[in-house]
Amino acid sequence: MQVYRPLYEAYVYRNGGMFDLRPLHMFYEPAIVKGKEVQRFTKIADPKVIAQLRAIRARMYPGP
């Protein structure tokens, strides 16, 4: 199992949880986006996107 903190309005977050669980294999399988198979995760290097994600994280998970 993989434990993670989503940066989207996940079911667990809407219901008071801070973390979600998924089977580990889901993180290594490709995803289907608009009918095309794509890598589920890629490294984010764009500073603007990183800043946006940090703002989302700060809003969703306030505190230290």
PQR file with spaces between the fields and no chain letter, atoms N, CA, C, O and H, PARSE charges and radii, in Angstrom:
ATOM       1  N    MET     1       0.836   -1.187    0.000 -0.4000 1.5000
ATOM       2  CA   MET     1       0.000    0.000    0.000 -0.0000 2.0000
ATOM       3  C    MET     1       0.879    1.248    0.000  0.5500 1.7000
ATOM       4  O    MET     1       1.979    1.261    0.552 -0.5500 1.4000
ATOM       5  N    GLN     2       0.365    2.277   -0.626 -0.4000 1.5000
ATOM       6  CA   GLN     2       1.041    3.568   -0.674 -0.0000 2.0000
ATOM       7  C    GLN     2       0.199    4.577    0.098  0.5500 1.7000
ATOM       8  O    GLN     2      -1.001    4.701   -0.151 -0.5500 1.4000
ATOM       9  H    GLN     2      -0.529    2.266   -1.074  0.4000 1.0000
ATOM      10  N    VAL     3       0.806    5.291    1.021 -0.4000 1.5000
ATOM      11  CA   VAL     3       0.136    6.350    1.779 -0.0000 2.0000
ATOM      12  C    VAL     3       0.569    7.684    1.161  0.5500 1.7000
ATOM      13  O    VAL     3       1.759    7.914    0.943 -0.5500 1.4000
ATOM      14  H    VAL     3       1.781    5.191    1.223  0.4000 1.0000
ATOM      15  N    TYR     4      -0.399    8.558    0.882 -0.4000 1.5000
ATOM      16  CA   TYR     4      -0.030    9.846    0.304 -0.0000 2.0000
ATOM      17  C    TYR     4      -1.021   10.923    0.711  0.5500 1.7000
ATOM      18  O    TYR     4      -2.122   10.633    1.179 -0.5500 1.4000
ATOM      19  H    TYR     4      -1.365    8.372    1.059  0.4000 1.0000
ATOM      20  N    ARG     5      -0.608   12.174    0.524 -0.4000 1.5000
ATOM      21  CA   ARG     5      -1.464   13.337    0.776 -0.0000 2.0000
ATOM      22  C    ARG     5      -1.847   13.915   -0.575  0.5500 1.7000
ATOM      23  O    ARG     5      -0.991   14.465   -1.268 -0.5500 1.4000
ATOM      24  H    ARG     5       0.286   12.410    0.144  0.4000 1.0000
ATOM      25  N    PRO     6      -3.103   13.805   -0.967 -0.5600 1.5000
ATOM      26  CA   PRO     6      -3.500   14.304   -2.275  0.2800 2.0000
ATOM      27  C    PRO     6      -3.515   15.832   -2.318  0.5500 1.7000
ATOM      28  O    PRO     6      -3.783   16.492   -1.315 -0.5500 1.4000
ATOM      29  N    LEU     7      -3.221   16.379   -3.502 -0.4000 1.5000
ATOM      30  CA   LEU     7      -3.311   17.820   -3.729 -0.0000 2.0000
ATOM      31  C    LEU     7      -4.527   18.112   -4.610  0.5500 1.7000
ATOM      32  O    LEU     7      -4.506   19.024   -5.436 -0.5500 1.4000
ATOM      33  H    LEU     7      -3.003   15.842   -4.317  0.4000 1.0000
ATOM      34  N    TYR     8      -5.561   17.338   -4.423 -0.4000 1.5000
ATOM      35  CA   TYR     8      -6.819   17.543   -5.121 -0.0000 2.0000
ATOM      36  C    TYR     8      -7.921   17.194   -4.144  0.5500 1.7000
ATOM      37  O    TYR     8      -7.655   16.603   -3.097 -0.5500 1.4000
ATOM      38  H    TYR     8      -5.577   16.597   -3.752  0.4000 1.0000
ATOM      39  N    GLU     9      -9.141   17.546   -4.463 -0.4000 1.5000
ATOM      40  CA   GLU     9     -10.265   17.326   -3.553 -0.0000 2.0000
ATOM      41  C    GLU     9     -10.659   15.848   -3.528  0.5500 1.7000
ATOM      42  O    GLU     9     -11.705   15.468   -4.054 -0.5500 1.4000
ATOM      43  H    GLU     9      -9.357   18.026   -5.313  0.4000 1.0000
ATOM      44  N    ALA    10      -9.832   15.040   -2.928 -0.4000 1.5000
ATOM      45  CA   ALA    10     -10.070   13.610   -2.826 -0.0000 2.0000
ATOM      46  C    ALA    10     -11.176   13.314   -1.814  0.5500 1.7000
ATOM      47  O    ALA    10     -11.438   14.111   -0.914 -0.5500 1.4000
ATOM      48  H    ALA    10      -8.982   15.349   -2.501  0.4000 1.0000
ATOM      49  N    TYR    11     -11.814   12.166   -1.974 -0.4000 1.5000
ATOM      50  CA   TYR    11     -12.881   11.743   -1.069 -0.0000 2.0000
ATOM      51  C    TYR    11     -12.410   11.801    0.377  0.5500 1.7000
ATOM      52  O    TYR    11     -13.126   12.307    1.241 -0.5500 1.4000
ATOM      53  H    TYR    11     -11.601   11.519   -2.706  0.4000 1.0000
ATOM      54  N    VAL    12     -11.230   11.297    0.645 -0.4000 1.5000
ATOM      55  CA   VAL    12     -10.724   11.239    2.017 -0.0000 2.0000
ATOM      56  C    VAL    12     -10.560   12.641    2.594  0.5500 1.7000
ATOM      57  O    VAL    12     -10.835   12.862    3.773 -0.5500 1.4000
ATOM      58  H    VAL    12     -10.648   10.887   -0.058  0.4000 1.0000
ATOM      59  N    TYR    13     -10.114   13.589    1.772 -0.4000 1.5000
ATOM      60  CA   TYR    13      -9.917   14.957    2.253 -0.0000 2.0000
ATOM      61  C    TYR    13     -11.256   15.615    2.556  0.5500 1.7000
ATOM      62  O    TYR    13     -11.397   16.290    3.575 -0.5500 1.4000
ATOM      63  H    TYR    13      -9.890   13.409    0.814  0.4000 1.0000
ATOM      64  N    ARG    14     -12.225   15.428    1.695 -0.4000 1.5000
ATOM      65  CA   ARG    14     -13.555   16.019    1.901 -0.0000 2.0000
ATOM      66  C    ARG    14     -14.210   15.483    3.175  0.5500 1.7000
ATOM      67  O    ARG    14     -15.074   16.140    3.756 -0.5500 1.4000
ATOM      68  H    ARG    14     -12.111   14.879    0.866  0.4000 1.0000
ATOM      69  N    ASN    15     -13.803   14.304    3.601 -0.4000 1.5000
ATOM      70  CA   ASN    15     -14.411   13.685    4.771 -0.0000 2.0000
ATOM      71  C    ASN    15     -13.521   13.757    6.006  0.5500 1.7000
ATOM      72  O    ASN    15     -13.640   12.926    6.906 -0.5500 1.4000
ATOM      73  H    ASN    15     -13.101   13.771    3.129  0.4000 1.0000
ATOM      74  N    GLY    16     -12.634   14.743    6.054 -0.4000 1.5000
ATOM      75  CA   GLY    16     -11.858   15.009    7.255 -0.0000 2.0000
ATOM      76  C    GLY    16     -10.525   14.307    7.360  0.5500 1.7000
ATOM      77  O    GLY    16      -9.794   14.525    8.326 -0.5500 1.4000
ATOM      78  H    GLY    16     -12.538   15.418    5.322  0.4000 1.0000
ATOM      79  N    GLY    17     -10.188   13.474    6.401 -0.4000 1.5000
ATOM      80  CA   GLY    17      -8.911   12.778    6.453 -0.0000 2.0000
ATOM      81  C    GLY    17      -7.791   13.610    5.869  0.5500 1.7000
ATOM      82  O    GLY    17      -8.036   14.559    5.124 -0.5500 1.4000
ATOM      83  H    GLY    17     -10.782   13.296    5.616  0.4000 1.0000
ATOM      84  N    MET    18      -6.585   13.264    6.199 -0.4000 1.5000
ATOM      85  CA   MET    18      -5.429   13.992    5.679 -0.0000 2.0000
ATOM      86  C    MET    18      -4.624   13.138    4.702  0.5500 1.7000
ATOM      87  O    MET    18      -3.814   13.669    3.943 -0.5500 1.4000
ATOM      88  H    MET    18      -6.386   12.494    6.805  0.4000 1.0000
ATOM      89  N    PHE    19      -4.835   11.839    4.709 -0.4000 1.5000
ATOM      90  CA   PHE    19      -4.052   10.935    3.879 -0.0000 2.0000
ATOM      91  C    PHE    19      -4.986    9.977    3.153  0.5500 1.7000
ATOM      92  O    PHE    19      -6.135    9.780    3.551 -0.5500 1.4000
ATOM      93  H    PHE    19      -5.494   11.407    5.326  0.4000 1.0000
ATOM      94  N    ASP    20      -4.478    9.398    2.101 -0.4000 1.5000
ATOM      95  CA   ASP    20      -5.232    8.397    1.359 -0.0000 2.0000
ATOM      96  C    ASP    20      -4.329    7.190    1.160  0.5500 1.7000
ATOM      97  O    ASP    20      -3.107    7.298    1.268 -0.5500 1.4000
ATOM      98  H    ASP    20      -3.546    9.558    1.777  0.4000 1.0000
ATOM      99  N    LEU    21      -4.915    6.068    0.875 -0.4000 1.5000
ATOM     100  CA   LEU    21      -4.185    4.824    0.622 -0.0000 2.0000
ATOM     101  C    LEU    21      -4.560    4.308   -0.754  0.5500 1.7000
ATOM     102  O    LEU    21      -5.716    4.392   -1.170 -0.5500 1.4000
ATOM     103  H    LEU    21      -5.907    5.981    0.787  0.4000 1.0000
ATOM     104  N    ARG    22      -3.589    3.782   -1.441 -0.4000 1.5000
ATOM     105  CA   ARG    22      -3.832    3.119   -2.723 -0.0000 2.0000
ATOM     106  C    ARG    22      -2.880    1.939   -2.829  0.5500 1.7000
ATOM     107  O    ARG    22      -1.797    1.951   -2.243 -0.5500 1.4000
ATOM     108  H    ARG    22      -2.650    3.713   -1.103  0.4000 1.0000
ATOM     109  N    PRO    23      -3.285    0.924   -3.575 -0.5600 1.5000
ATOM     110  CA   PRO    23      -2.346   -0.173   -3.824  0.2800 2.0000
ATOM     111  C    PRO    23      -1.113    0.355   -4.555  0.5500 1.7000
ATOM     112  O    PRO    23      -1.234    1.185   -5.456 -0.5500 1.4000
ATOM     113  N    LEU    24       0.043   -0.110   -4.181 -0.4000 1.5000
ATOM     114  CA   LEU    24       1.295    0.380   -4.736 -0.0000 2.0000
ATOM     115  C    LEU    24       1.340    0.249   -6.258  0.5500 1.7000
ATOM     116  O    LEU    24       1.878    1.127   -6.933 -0.5500 1.4000
ATOM     117  H    LEU    24       0.142   -0.784   -3.449  0.4000 1.0000
ATOM     118  N    HIS    25       0.792   -0.821   -6.801 -0.4000 1.5000
ATOM     119  CA   HIS    25       0.869   -1.026   -8.252 -0.0000 2.0000
ATOM     120  C    HIS    25       0.177    0.094   -9.026  0.5500 1.7000
ATOM     121  O    HIS    25       0.525    0.341  -10.180 -0.5500 1.4000
ATOM     122  H    HIS    25       0.355   -1.534   -6.253  0.4000 1.0000
ATOM     123  N    MET    26      -0.799    0.781   -8.414 -0.4000 1.5000
ATOM     124  CA   MET    26      -1.483    1.872   -9.104 -0.0000 2.0000
ATOM     125  C    MET    26      -0.529    3.023   -9.425  0.5500 1.7000
ATOM     126  O    MET    26      -0.754    3.750  -10.393 -0.5500 1.4000
ATOM     127  H    MET    26      -1.081    0.580   -7.476  0.4000 1.0000
ATOM     128  N    PHE    27       0.513    3.200   -8.649 -0.4000 1.5000
ATOM     129  CA   PHE    27       1.450    4.284   -8.874 -0.0000 2.0000
ATOM     130  C    PHE    27       2.412    3.992  -10.020  0.5500 1.7000
ATOM     131  O    PHE    27       3.076    4.899  -10.521 -0.5500 1.4000
ATOM     132  H    PHE    27       0.696    2.609   -7.862  0.4000 1.0000
ATOM     133  N    TYR    28       2.489    2.737  -10.434 -0.4000 1.5000
ATOM     134  CA   TYR    28       3.405    2.354  -11.505 -0.0000 2.0000
ATOM     135  C    TYR    28       2.693    2.029  -12.802  0.5500 1.7000
ATOM     136  O    TYR    28       3.342    1.908  -13.841 -0.5500 1.4000
ATOM     137  H    TYR    28       1.949    2.000  -10.027  0.4000 1.0000
ATOM     138  N    GLU    29       1.381    1.884  -12.770 -0.4000 1.5000
ATOM     139  CA   GLU    29       0.622    1.604  -13.984 -0.0000 2.0000
ATOM     140  C    GLU    29       0.362    2.902  -14.737  0.5500 1.7000
ATOM     141  O    GLU    29       0.248    3.963  -14.123 -0.5500 1.4000
ATOM     142  H    GLU    29       0.854    1.982  -11.926  0.4000 1.0000
ATOM     143  N    PRO    30       0.268    2.826  -16.061 -0.5600 1.5000
ATOM     144  CA   PRO    30      -0.075    4.036  -16.812  0.2800 2.0000
ATOM     145  C    PRO    30      -1.519    4.444  -16.541  0.5500 1.7000
ATOM     146  O    PRO    30      -2.340    3.634  -16.111 -0.5500 1.4000
ATOM     147  N    ALA    31      -1.808    5.710  -16.798 -0.4000 1.5000
ATOM     148  CA   ALA    31      -3.168    6.236  -16.653 -0.0000 2.0000
ATOM     149  C    ALA    31      -3.739    6.458  -18.054  0.5500 1.7000
ATOM     150  O    ALA    31      -2.991    6.591  -19.023 -0.5500 1.4000
ATOM     151  H    ALA    31      -1.141    6.369  -17.147  0.4000 1.0000
ATOM     152  N    ILE    32      -5.055    6.495  -18.150 -0.4000 1.5000
ATOM     153  CA   ILE    32      -5.725    6.788  -19.412 -0.0000 2.0000
ATOM     154  C    ILE    32      -6.265    8.216  -19.318  0.5500 1.7000
ATOM     155  O    ILE    32      -7.099    8.512  -18.462 -0.5500 1.4000
ATOM     156  H    ILE    32      -5.663    6.387  -17.363  0.4000 1.0000
ATOM     157  N    VAL    33      -5.793    9.095  -20.194 -0.4000 1.5000
ATOM     158  CA   VAL    33      -6.237   10.486  -20.236 -0.0000 2.0000
ATOM     159  C    VAL    33      -6.743   10.776  -21.644  0.5500 1.7000
ATOM     160  O    VAL    33      -5.997   10.686  -22.619 -0.5500 1.4000
ATOM     161  H    VAL    33      -5.115    8.855  -20.890  0.4000 1.0000
ATOM     162  N    LYS    34      -8.015   11.124  -21.731 -0.4000 1.5000
ATOM     163  CA   LYS    34      -8.637   11.409  -23.036 -0.0000 2.0000
ATOM     164  C    LYS    34      -8.409   10.270  -24.020  0.5500 1.7000
ATOM     165  O    LYS    34      -8.141   10.489  -25.202 -0.5500 1.4000
ATOM     166  H    LYS    34      -8.621   11.197  -20.939  0.4000 1.0000
ATOM     167  N    GLY    35      -8.523    9.044  -23.502 -0.4000 1.5000
ATOM     168  CA   GLY    35      -8.402    7.860  -24.349 -0.0000 2.0000
ATOM     169  C    GLY    35      -6.983    7.436  -24.685  0.5500 1.7000
ATOM     170  O    GLY    35      -6.794    6.448  -25.395 -0.5500 1.4000
ATOM     171  H    GLY    35      -8.741    8.866  -22.543  0.4000 1.0000
ATOM     172  N    LYS    36      -5.976    8.158  -24.195 -0.4000 1.5000
ATOM     173  CA   LYS    36      -4.581    7.806  -24.465 -0.0000 2.0000
ATOM     174  C    LYS    36      -3.900    7.342  -23.191  0.5500 1.7000
ATOM     175  O    LYS    36      -4.160    7.864  -22.107 -0.5500 1.4000
ATOM     176  H    LYS    36      -6.130    8.961  -23.619  0.4000 1.0000
ATOM     177  N    GLU    37      -3.032    6.362  -23.334 -0.4000 1.5000
ATOM     178  CA   GLU    37      -2.261    5.859  -22.202 -0.0000 2.0000
ATOM     179  C    GLU    37      -1.052    6.771  -21.988  0.5500 1.7000
ATOM     180  O    GLU    37      -0.281    7.024  -22.913 -0.5500 1.4000
ATOM     181  H    GLU    37      -2.821    5.938  -24.214  0.4000 1.0000
ATOM     182  N    VAL    38      -0.901    7.258  -20.764 -0.4000 1.5000
ATOM     183  CA   VAL    38       0.205    8.159  -20.425 -0.0000 2.0000
ATOM     184  C    VAL    38       0.838    7.706  -19.111  0.5500 1.7000
ATOM     185  O    VAL    38       0.229    6.967  -18.338 -0.5500 1.4000
ATOM     186  H    VAL    38      -1.527    7.052  -20.012  0.4000 1.0000
ATOM     187  N    GLN    39       2.065    8.159  -18.872 -0.4000 1.5000
ATOM     188  CA   GLN    39       2.698    7.868  -17.584 -0.0000 2.0000
ATOM     189  C    GLN    39       1.871    8.533  -16.485  0.5500 1.7000
ATOM     190  O    GLN    39       1.426    9.672  -16.633 -0.5500 1.4000
ATOM     191  H    GLN    39       2.560    8.759  -19.500  0.4000 1.0000
ATOM     192  N    ARG    40       1.675    7.824  -15.403 -0.4000 1.5000
ATOM     193  CA   ARG    40       0.877    8.370  -14.304 -0.0000 2.0000
ATOM     194  C    ARG    40       1.590    9.546  -13.638  0.5500 1.7000
ATOM     195  O    ARG    40       0.944   10.520  -13.252 -0.5500 1.4000
ATOM     196  H    ARG    40       2.037    6.899  -15.284  0.4000 1.0000
ATOM     197  N    PHE    41       2.898    9.466  -13.500 -0.4000 1.5000
ATOM     198  CA   PHE    41       3.657   10.523  -12.847 -0.0000 2.0000
ATOM     199  C    PHE    41       4.864   10.904  -13.692  0.5500 1.7000
ATOM     200  O    PHE    41       5.511   10.048  -14.295 -0.5500 1.4000
ATOM     201  H    PHE    41       3.423    8.674  -13.813  0.4000 1.0000
ATOM     202  N    THR    42       5.156   12.192  -13.728 -0.4000 1.5000
ATOM     203  CA   THR    42       6.370   12.693  -14.351 -0.0000 2.0000
ATOM     204  C    THR    42       6.947   13.760  -13.426  0.5500 1.7000
ATOM     205  O    THR    42       6.221   14.374  -12.643 -0.5500 1.4000
ATOM     206  H    THR    42       4.630   12.887  -13.238  0.4000 1.0000
ATOM     207  N    LYS    43       8.236   13.972  -13.520 -0.4000 1.5000
ATOM     208  CA   LYS    43       8.882   14.975  -12.678 -0.0000 2.0000
ATOM     209  C    LYS    43       8.443   16.370  -13.121  0.5500 1.7000
ATOM     210  O    LYS    43       8.446   16.685  -14.311 -0.5500 1.4000
ATOM     211  H    LYS    43       8.826   13.474  -14.156  0.4000 1.0000
ATOM     212  N    ILE    44       8.070   17.186  -12.162 -0.4000 1.5000
ATOM     213  CA   ILE    44       7.672   18.558  -12.435 -0.0000 2.0000
ATOM     214  C    ILE    44       8.881   19.451  -12.214  0.5500 1.7000
ATOM     215  O    ILE    44       9.456   19.478  -11.126 -0.5500 1.4000
ATOM     216  H    ILE    44       8.067   16.930  -11.195  0.4000 1.0000
ATOM     217  N    ALA    45       9.264   20.186  -13.262 -0.4000 1.5000
ATOM     218  CA   ALA    45      10.428   21.059  -13.166 -0.0000 2.0000
ATOM     219  C    ALA    45      10.073   22.526  -13.398  0.5500 1.7000
ATOM     220  O    ALA    45      10.897   23.402  -13.134 -0.5500 1.4000
ATOM     221  H    ALA    45       8.797   20.165  -14.146  0.4000 1.0000
ATOM     222  N    ASP    46       8.887   22.808  -13.876 -0.4000 1.5000
ATOM     223  CA   ASP    46       8.468   24.181  -14.168 -0.0000 2.0000
ATOM     224  C    ASP    46       8.242   24.947  -12.863  0.5500 1.7000
ATOM     225  O    ASP    46       7.361   24.578  -12.087 -0.5500 1.4000
ATOM     226  H    ASP    46       8.217   22.096  -14.090  0.4000 1.0000
ATOM     227  N    PRO    47       9.017   26.002  -12.606 -0.5600 1.5000
ATOM     228  CA   PRO    47       8.895   26.750  -11.345  0.2800 2.0000
ATOM     229  C    PRO    47       7.495   27.319  -11.107  0.5500 1.7000
ATOM     230  O    PRO    47       7.053   27.406   -9.961 -0.5500 1.4000
ATOM     231  N    LYS    48       6.797   27.705  -12.171 -0.4000 1.5000
ATOM     232  CA   LYS    48       5.437   28.240  -12.019 -0.0000 2.0000
ATOM     233  C    LYS    48       4.480   27.161  -11.523  0.5500 1.7000
ATOM     234  O    LYS    48       3.642   27.418  -10.659 -0.5500 1.4000
ATOM     235  H    LYS    48       7.156   27.634  -13.102  0.4000 1.0000
ATOM     236  N    VAL    49       4.604   25.964  -12.065 -0.4000 1.5000
ATOM     237  CA   VAL    49       3.750   24.856  -11.635 -0.0000 2.0000
ATOM     238  C    VAL    49       4.080   24.472  -10.197  0.5500 1.7000
ATOM     239  O    VAL    49       3.177   24.210   -9.402 -0.5500 1.4000
ATOM     240  H    VAL    49       5.286   25.754  -12.766  0.4000 1.0000
ATOM     241  N    ILE    50       5.350   24.436   -9.864 -0.4000 1.5000
ATOM     242  CA   ILE    50       5.767   24.111   -8.495 -0.0000 2.0000
ATOM     243  C    ILE    50       5.194   25.133   -7.522  0.5500 1.7000
ATOM     244  O    ILE    50       4.720   24.758   -6.450 -0.5500 1.4000
ATOM     245  H    ILE    50       6.083   24.649  -10.510  0.4000 1.0000
ATOM     246  N    ALA    51       5.228   26.412   -7.872 -0.4000 1.5000
ATOM     247  CA   ALA    51       4.660   27.456   -7.006 -0.0000 2.0000
ATOM     248  C    ALA    51       3.154   27.268   -6.837  0.5500 1.7000
ATOM     249  O    ALA    51       2.629   27.447   -5.739 -0.5500 1.4000
ATOM     250  H    ALA    51       5.613   26.716   -8.743  0.4000 1.0000
ATOM     251  N    GLN    52       2.463   26.911   -7.907 -0.4000 1.5000
ATOM     252  CA   GLN    52       1.017   26.670   -7.826 -0.0000 2.0000
ATOM     253  C    GLN    52       0.719   25.485   -6.902  0.5500 1.7000
ATOM     254  O    GLN    52      -0.206   25.546   -6.092 -0.5500 1.4000
ATOM     255  H    GLN    52       2.890   26.765   -8.799  0.4000 1.0000
ATOM     256  N    LEU    53       1.492   24.422   -7.023 -0.4000 1.5000
ATOM     257  CA   LEU    53       1.283   23.244   -6.176 -0.0000 2.0000
ATOM     258  C    LEU    53       1.574   23.552   -4.707  0.5500 1.7000
ATOM     259  O    LEU    53       0.875   23.066   -3.818 -0.5500 1.4000
ATOM     260  H    LEU    53       2.243   24.372   -7.682  0.4000 1.0000
ATOM     261  N    ARG    54       2.592   24.349   -4.457 -0.4000 1.5000
ATOM     262  CA   ARG    54       2.885   24.740   -3.074 -0.0000 2.0000
ATOM     263  C    ARG    54       1.747   25.568   -2.488  0.5500 1.7000
ATOM     264  O    ARG    54       1.414   25.417   -1.312 -0.5500 1.4000
ATOM     265  H    ARG    54       3.160   24.744   -5.179  0.4000 1.0000
ATOM     266  N    ALA    55       1.153   26.436   -3.290 -0.4000 1.5000
ATOM     267  CA   ALA    55       0.011   27.237   -2.818 -0.0000 2.0000
ATOM     268  C    ALA    55      -1.180   26.346   -2.514  0.5500 1.7000
ATOM     269  O    ALA    55      -1.873   26.553   -1.518 -0.5500 1.4000
ATOM     270  H    ALA    55       1.423   26.559   -4.245  0.4000 1.0000
ATOM     271  N    ILE    56      -1.424   25.358   -3.362 -0.4000 1.5000
ATOM     272  CA   ILE    56      -2.522   24.412   -3.114 -0.0000 2.0000
ATOM     273  C    ILE    56      -2.260   23.652   -1.823  0.5500 1.7000
ATOM     274  O    ILE    56      -3.155   23.509   -0.990 -0.5500 1.4000
ATOM     275  H    ILE    56      -0.862   25.190   -4.172  0.4000 1.0000
ATOM     276  N    ARG    57      -1.037   23.166   -1.654 -0.4000 1.5000
ATOM     277  CA   ARG    57      -0.695   22.416   -0.437 -0.0000 2.0000
ATOM     278  C    ARG    57      -0.882   23.279    0.806  0.5500 1.7000
ATOM     279  O    ARG    57      -1.412   22.808    1.812 -0.5500 1.4000
ATOM     280  H    ARG    57      -0.310   23.282   -2.331  0.4000 1.0000
ATOM     281  N    ALA    58      -0.456   24.530    0.747 -0.4000 1.5000
ATOM     282  CA   ALA    58      -0.590   25.426    1.906 -0.0000 2.0000
ATOM     283  C    ALA    58      -2.061   25.683    2.240  0.5500 1.7000
ATOM     284  O    ALA    58      -2.433   25.771    3.410 -0.5500 1.4000
ATOM     285  H    ALA    58      -0.026   24.914   -0.070  0.4000 1.0000
ATOM     286  N    ARG    59      -2.887   25.801    1.210 -0.4000 1.5000
ATOM     287  CA   ARG    59      -4.305   26.018    1.439 -0.0000 2.0000
ATOM     288  C    ARG    59      -4.995   24.770    2.010  0.5500 1.7000
ATOM     289  O    ARG    59      -5.822   24.866    2.917 -0.5500 1.4000
ATOM     290  H    ARG    59      -2.585   25.729    0.259  0.4000 1.0000
ATOM     291  N    MET    60      -4.645   23.611    1.470 -0.4000 1.5000
ATOM     292  CA   MET    60      -5.309   22.380    1.891 -0.0000 2.0000
ATOM     293  C    MET    60      -4.775   21.846    3.220  0.5500 1.7000
ATOM     294  O    MET    60      -5.513   21.229    3.987 -0.5500 1.4000
ATOM     295  H    MET    60      -3.973   23.533    0.733  0.4000 1.0000
ATOM     296  N    TYR    61      -3.497   22.085    3.485 -0.4000 1.5000
ATOM     297  CA   TYR    61      -2.844   21.538    4.672 -0.0000 2.0000
ATOM     298  C    TYR    61      -2.144   22.664    5.431  0.5500 1.7000
ATOM     299  O    TYR    61      -0.914   22.711    5.452 -0.5500 1.4000
ATOM     300  H    TYR    61      -2.897   22.586    2.861  0.4000 1.0000
ATOM     301  N    PRO    62      -2.899   23.572    6.055 -0.5600 1.5000
ATOM     302  CA   PRO    62      -2.262   24.674    6.777  0.2800 2.0000
ATOM     303  C    PRO    62      -1.476   24.178    7.982  0.5500 1.7000
ATOM     304  O    PRO    62      -1.752   23.110    8.528 -0.5500 1.4000
ATOM     305  N    GLY    63      -0.518   24.955    8.372 -0.4000 1.5000
ATOM     306  CA   GLY    63       0.293   24.581    9.537 -0.0000 2.0000
ATOM     307  C    GLY    63       1.729   24.356    9.140  0.5500 1.7000
ATOM     308  O    GLY    63       2.113   24.639    8.005 -0.5500 1.4000
ATOM     309  H    GLY    63      -0.294   25.823    7.928  0.4000 1.0000
ATOM     310  N    PRO    64       2.535   23.847   10.065 -0.5600 1.5000
ATOM     311  CA   PRO    64       3.969   23.674    9.794  0.2800 2.0000
ATOM     312  C    PRO    64       4.270   22.639    8.747  0.5500 1.7000
ATOM     313  O    PRO    64       5.436   22.402    8.431 -0.5500 1.4000
